[in-house]
């Protein structure tokens, strides 16, 4: 939940109570007093139904609390790796070969079962948000809300909050669609409904509609640095992302490339007004200092105050047990091997870890350090599992949260770099490439090379290096490694078999240890978790959780 929004709405609660308007919303206010519920409701029913009757809002604080509750549910859905479990399907991320990571391995090996508990938790978390959004939209429909103390409406604020609600519902439908393909479109609060699966076209059209509704209502610029609430630019950027998916598998409506290009160009042309821009130092984005950045087109923020939820998918979740890690999110060796050397690779990975050694302990205690190390341990010499480490997951060692299972780092749910690369790729696909589109590509490419973003360089990509769309697609591959979105690109371009069929390491030499801990070189020749399932389009989407089908048989159609 947003730190700023939390304190703002705690003040709202006090005002709300003092005005004694609790008679129609006593449940709402009571739940809102506790963070994990600044939420409109918190119930355990099936995720496609609600046991709460919708009451019309009569004042602005009710709407504020309702929308704040949606953000609370976003944090509840996103605070753990489960929210991004589909990201393990890509060729950039892997997990531990054993441990308690079976659910992640199913995605990693493309053998996802309907009983996967991470899939179910993610499904429920998303639909909690959708239900909350539906409740807000129904409760405010047709109402002109008055501001306590003034007796006057504030239509700009009311429209902004409604716009945020449409936006949040849209991105949750989009999030789930990317995992499952066809999903139910739950648009009302109705305890008796058993929604059928919508067609994929219907899902795309609903997401587009919600984003357009949001765009008309949202301000030009977010209230907060890092866009922890959406703006018009945020909504338009997500439309660009949506149109890219729409142009690819499964609908293959290539006419949407032009819409993706024009949407991205609109965001780029108005980037200063939206507060968007590239962070010159890419590595900063994966540090506490970079948790609120101009590169965030939409950022999911975390806080440890007031009972809020922290971010529990970073730090030690990216480390092997050699360093008391939780062994959850590792880098694929082949992807690491193939990535071009340079500033971006250094900002993405740790290929070795600096440590201190306490020889007074038996065995010697080895601890990661940001200071002067006694030695460095390359990933090829790890004893638990030999995979490169994502700096994007572990974080800046100087922050010290590498040894924690929780952090205050944010999720950059969409970055401005993606807007630039959408513009480049979509322009190429639409046959409308321009100097501006090439410049958008090269701004990202220059940063990857450690160069000034805005200064042309001899290393800039040109038509002599390939087509604009192919170069932009490849640039995305490297730029967003470890950010849980690579799989979506492979699906829309139908490149799953090509990418996952080439996961075996080619040049890396690992280490095998004998019973005395003495190591000897060993070529690494297979992926940590080899693919077990089909790489065809029949296996691009994860099955809907079996528990949900049992509750609503319509989901099995």
N, C-alpha and C positions, 0 to 999 in steps of 0.2 A: 504494500500500500504506500502511496506517496506520502513522504514525511510532511510536506507542506499541507497536503489535503487533509491529513489526519488531524493536525492541530487546528486547522481552519474549521473542521467539522465538529471537533470537540467543543469549540466555542459556540458553534451553532446549536449543539445540544443544550447547553446552558441557557441560551436565549430561548430556545424552544420550550424548555421546561418552565422558565419564568413566566412565559405567556400563557401557560396552562391550556395548551391546545392538544393535550395528550388524549383526549377522550376518544378520538377516532383512530389514533395510531399508537396506543399504549404498548403494543407488542413491538412495534418498530423502534420506539425510543428506548425501551428496556434493553433490547438486543444491541442497540447502537452504543450503549454505555461501555461495552466491552469490545476491544479492537476486533478480535477476529470476528468481532462483529461490530464494526460500523457496517452492518449489513442489514438489508431489509428483512431477511428471514434466514434461518439456518435450520434446515429440516433434512430428515434422512430418507425421504420418500424416493420412489423411482425417479430417475433423472428426467423423464419425459412428462412428469405430472407435477402438480402442486397442490398442497392441502391448505394453502393460504388464500383466503378470499381477497380480491383486489378492492381497495377502497380509494375513492377519488382523493387526490391531494388537494389541500385547501390553502397551503402556504408554502413559500419558497424553502424553508428548512426541511420540509418533508421530501421535496425533490432532491435537495442537496444530500440528504442522508441516504436516499435510495441510490443515487449515482455513486456516492462514496462506497456503498456496500458492494457495488459491482467491482470497483477497484480492489476491494478487500478479497473478493472471490477470485479475481485475477491473480493476486499474490498467492492465495491458497492453492490455485491450480498450478502456478508456475514455479513455486519456490524450490521444487526438487527436480531432478533429472527426468523424472517420469513424464513431465510436460513435453519434453523433446525426444521421447523414446524412439520415434520414427527416424531421428537423425542417425541412429546406429546402423540404419540400412545403407547409408552411403559408403563410398570407398575411402573416405577420409578418417572415419572413426571406428574404433573397435573397443572391446571390453575384455575383462579377465576371462581366461579359459575355464575357470572353475568358480570357486567362491560362491557367493549368493547372487550371481548376476545372470541367472538363467533367462529371465525375461528380456534383458538386453541382448543376450546371445541369440534369442529367437529372431530379433530384428537384424542383428549382425549377420546371421546365417540365412536370412530370408526364409525362415521356417516358422512363421508366426502362427500360434494356435489361438482359437477363440477363447481359451481359458487364460490367456496371458494377463496377469494381474495388473501390470503397468498400463496396458491398453484400457482395462476397465476403469482404473483410477483416473486416467486422463479423460476418458469419455465422461465420467461423472463430474469431474471438475469443470469441464467445458460447459456441460449442460446446466450446472449450477449457475454459471455466469449468464447463460442464455435465459434461464428462468428469471433471474434477477432483472435482466434488461427488459424482458417482456412485462414484468410487473410494473416497472417504472413507466414504460411507454403507455400501458393501459391506464395507470393511475393518473397520468398527467394529461391524457388525451382530452382536448376540448376545454382545458382549464386555463384561466389566467390567474397566476399565483401572486399573492401579495407578500411584500417584504415586511416582517414584523418591525414595529416601531415607526414605520413610515405610512403604512396603509396603502402603499403604492405598488404597482407591478414593476418588474424589471425584466422587460421582454428580451433584452439582449442576453442576460444571464440565463433566463429560462431556456431560450433557444440553444445557448451553448451547452447546457447540461443535457438537453435532449439530443443534441448532436453527438456528444460524447457517448451517450447510450447507444445510438445507432452504430457508431464506430466500433464500440467494444463488442456488440453482437456480431457485426460483420467479420471482425478478425477472428472471432471464435468459430464461426461457421467455416471460415477459410482454413483455419488451423486444423479442424477436424476433417474437412474435405480432403486436404492434402494427405491425410493418413488413410482414410477409408474410401474415398471416392464418393459413392452415394451415401447420403446421410438423411435423416429426417429433418425437415424444416419446421421447427417448433416455434411458432410466431405468436402464440397466445397462452395465457395462463388458464388451463382447463384441466381439472383433475381427472376427467374421464377420457381424455383423448389418448389414442394410440396411433400416433402419426406413422404413416407409411414412409418408405424410402422415397425421397424425391429423385427425379432424374438428375444427372450431372448438369445438364443445361439449366434446369430449374434452380439448382444450388448456385451456379455462377450468377444467374440473373438476380437472385435474392441478395447475394453479397454485393453485387454492383448497386442494386437499389439502396441498400443500407448505407453504403459508402457515399453515394450521391446525396442521400438525405443528410448524412453527417456533414458533408462538405458545404452544403448551403447554410448550415447553422453555426459552424465552428469559426473561431476567430482566425485572422491571418497568421497569427503567431501564438504558440502555446504560452500559457501563463508561467511556465517553469523552464529553466535551462535544461536542455536535454530532451525536451518534449515528452515529459512524463504524463502530460495530457495532450490530446491530439489537437492539431490545427487544420486549417484548410489544406495546407501543404502535406500534412500527414495523410489525410484522406485521399488526396490525389495521388500520392506516392503509392499507397496500397492499391489504388485502382490500376496503376501501371503494373504492379506486381500481378494483380489478378488477370489483367489482359494478357500478360506473358504466359501464364498457365493456360488461359483460355485458347490461345493460339496453338498450344501444343497438345500432347496426348492428355485426355482421350478425345476431346472434341475436335482438335486440329482445325479450328476456325482461324486460318492464317490472316484473315482480314483484321483480326484484333491486334496484330503487330503495329499497325498504324496508330491505333488508339493507345497502345502502350508507349510508343515513341512520343506522341503528342502530350500524353499525360506526364511522362517523365520530363519532357522539355519544359512544360509549364512550371514544374517544381524547380527545375534548375534556373529558369529565368527569374524566378521570384525567391530564390534561396535566401538572399539577405533578409527579405521581409519575413520569411518563415523562420529565420534563425538557424538555417542549415549551412553546413560547410564541412569540408574534410578536415580532420585532425591531422596536422602535419606529422606528428609522431605517432605512428600506428600503435606502437607498444603501449602507449599511455592509455589506450582504450581498455586494456586488460589490467588496470591498476585502480586502486581506490581514488587516486587523483583524477582519473578519467571517468568516474561513474556517471557524471552529468556532463555530456559533451555536445558540442554543436553537431557532431556527426550523428547523433541520435535522432532519427526521424520519428521513432516512437520507442521509448525506453520504459522498461518495467523496473521500478525502483523498489528498494527494500529498506527497512528500518528496524532497529532493535529497541525502540522506545514504545512504551504504552502497550506492550503485549503484541507488537507487530511481528510479522514473519520475516526472518532473514533469508538470504540466498543460500540454499544448501545444495548446490551442484558444482561448486568450485573448490579451490584449495586442495585438501588432501584427497578429494574424490578423484583427482587426476594423477595420484602417485601410487606406485606399487608398495607392497608391504615392507620392502627394504627400508622405507622411510615412514613407517606407520600409516601408509596410505590406505584408502578404501577401495582402490583397484577398479574404479567404475568406468572412467573415460580415458582411453589411451588413443594414441595416433596409429593409424595403419602404416606399416613399414614401407610398403611399395609407394604409397602416396607421398610419404616423406622423402623417399629416395628421388622421386621424380620432380619434386618441387624445385624450381630454380633457386639458386643461392642468392642471398642478398638480404636487405633490411627486412623485407616482409617475412622471409623464412625465420629470421632471428626473432621477430615479434610474435611469430606463431608457435614456435617450438622451443623446448630446451633439449638440446642433444646431449647435454651432460649436466650434472648437478654438482655445485661446489659444496663441500662438506667439511666439518671439523671431526676429528677422531679423538675420542677419550680412551686412551689405552689403559687407564686405571680400572676399567670395567672388563669383565670377561663374559662374553666376547667384547671387544672394543665397541663403544657406543658411537654410532655415526649419525650426525645431525646436519641437515641442510643449513647453510649459512648465506647471508647476503654480504658478509664481511670477508676478511681474508681467509681463504680455505686452507686446510691442511692438504687437501687433494681434491681432484674432481673425479666423478664417476660417470663415464659415458653410459648411455642407455644400453649399449650392447653388453655391458657387464652387470646389469641388474640380476639379482638372484631369483626374484619372484617371477617376473615376466618381462621379457625383453621387447619393449616397444618404446618409441620416442614419446616424450612428454609434451602435452599441449601447454604452452605458456598461457594461452587464452583461458585455460581451465585453472591451472595452478596459481596464476597471477604473478605479480611482481614480487620477487623474493624479499625485497626491502619492506614490503607492507607487512610481512609476518603472518598473513592469514593462510599461507601455504600449509600450515600445520593445523588448520581448523577445518571443521566440516561445515562452517557457516561463515558468511562474509556479508559486507554491506555493498559489495560491487553490484552494479546493475546488469540487467539483461538488455543488450542492444537488439531489440526485437526486429528493428529494421534500421539499416545504416544509410547515410547519404551516399556512400560508395555504391550501394546497390542501385540507387536512382540513376547515377551516372552510367553504370554498366547496362542497366535496362535500356536507357536511351540509345546507347551505342549498338547493342545487339538488336533491338527492335527496329532501329533505323536501317540497319543492314538487311534484316529480314523483309522489311517493307519496301526495299528498293529506294529508300529516301536518304541514303547516307549523305552526310555533309561535313564540312570542316568542323562544325560544332560537335558533331557526334564523335569524330575522331579525337577531338580535344577532350571530350568527356572520358573516353577510354584511356587516353594518355595521362590524364590527371591521376587516375588510380595507378597506372603503370609506373609513373615517375616516383610516386611515393614508395612503391614496392622496391624500386631501385635505390632508394635513399636520396632522391633528388628533390629539388624544389618543385612543388606541385604545379605551379603556374608558369614555369620557365621551360620553353621547348628545349629538347635535348636531342643529340644525335641518336640516342637509343630509343627514341619514340617509335611506336609501331606505325607502320604504313601499309598501303595496299600491297607492297612488295613482300610483306610478311604473311599475307593471307587475307581472307575476306573479313570485313568488319565484324560480321555476326559471329564468325568462328573465333576470332581473336577475343572478342568480348566474352564469349561463353567460356573460353579457356581462362581468361583473366578472373572470372567469377570462381572458377575451380580453386585457384590458389588464394584469392582474396578472402573467401569465406570458409576456408578449411577449419574444421572444428567448431563451426557455429550452427550445426544441426540443420543446414538447409541444402546441402549438396544433393541429397536424395531427390528433392523436389525438382532440381534441374535435370537429373538423370531421367526422371519419369517424363517430364514434359517434352524432352528431346528424344525419348526412347533410346537412351544410351546405357541402360542398366547392364545388359549383357556385355557390352563392350568394356565398361568400366569394372564391373565386378568379376568379369572373366579374366582380369589382368591384375589380380591382387597379390600374387606371389612375389616376395622380395627377389631382387636380382643381384645385388652386390653386397648386401650387409653381412658382416661376419659377427656372430654372437659369441656367447661363452657358455660352455657346459662345465659344471662343477662336480668334482668327485666327492666322496663321503667326508673328506678332510677339508672341503671348501677350496680346493685348488682348482683353478680354472684353466681351460684349454679352448682354443678357437674352434668354433663350429659354424659353418655356413648356415644362414637362415634362408630357407627355401620355400616355406609355405606361410600363408596368412595365419595369424593366431587362431582365428575361428573360421575355418573354411566354409564356403557357401554350401548349404544342404538343399535349399528349395529351388524352385524354378526361377530363372532369370527372364522369363517371358512376360509379356504384358498381362497374362493371366494372374500374375503374382505381384503386380505393382502396388496393390492396396491391401492393407491389413484387414482381417475379418472383424466384423462387429462382435463385441464381447458376447459370449454365449449367455451370460446372465441377463443381458438386455433383450436378447431374442426370446428367452423364456418369459420375460415380463410382457413383451410386446412382439408376438409372432410376426407382425407386419414387417419387422426389421430383417426377417430371414428371407424375404422375397428377392 
